[in-house]
Amino acid sequence: MKIAFIINDHATEKPNFTTPALGFSAYKREHEVYFIGVGELAYASDGHLSARCKTISGKNFKTQETYFKAVQKEEFTRITSKELDVLFLRNDPSDEINEREWAQNAAFIFGEIATRDNVIVLNHPSSLAGAVNKMYFQHFPEILRPKTIISRDHAEIKEFFAAQKNKMILKPLQGSGGTNVFMMDKKNEHNLTQTIDAICRDGFVIAQEYLPEAKNGDTRLFLMNGEPLKTPDGKYAIMQRVNASGDIRSNIHAGGRPQKVKMNDTILALAEIVRPKLVQDGMFLVGIDIVGDKLMEINVFSPGGLNVMGQMYDADFATEVIKSIEKKVHYNNVYEDYLFNSRLATL
């Protein structure tokens, strides 16, 4: 199959990230793999998606790092949606905030164009467009979520703070990777107005119940086709992300430390509650972040850590993802135009 991955930019994509891991797994399975930066997308006069891309073929690589470094050194070539089987949207819109605002929605818009050529687009582009901020999380059942308000009103946020016994989490509605996440309590209450103002500069503020279990970090679990991702021998794509000393954020890019963690009934029950909406929305590969018996976040754009988990458990999770995509391509070829992209995405 011919599979293209959309990333934010070739200059910022690190060889040890999850997307290069997925690309390397596809490459090892003798597929044609392409990487496209958001800024390299285009709409051709014949009505098809067109893109400048980087690809490599005919060489053997021992690791994903050597593979992707070689890809990055290649000259740009061009590919169109008429040639592709799969377009995997793995760019993170939140990385473009205040930098390249035009790039936040570009992948969804061009992804929709690709579906006209019967290209399988993952995750489903129109659903991603509706999930471009953390409000998407609020559409899941309330029993999953910590108590939350979303507002720009200082008085409302301060009332919530008092109702939470002067302890809560503040973060922006848009963003990821632990950026601008603050824990407010009696010790820093004098900074509450200033903190709300700082977050309000970029939009709405999420004020969220503080969960005591958060001091131990959170648990990242990958879901594929709505189900916990695991290898045939039963190893789950799951890890505990332990906060760096003195930091409430457990994101790996924010200094969090990954650790092994065992699957349990509480996590499986949470995943099962999340599953129906993810399947309905065509969310093929997502990462859910769990604290205690609550979900803190659902990352539907470019969840990371799959390669870290693979090394931690000596498991090839990336290949399981590619195998699932291969089945989707087979279904798409057999049924031709009879299956909607949103359904194919989670078959």
Disulfide bonds with the S-S distance in Angstrom:
none
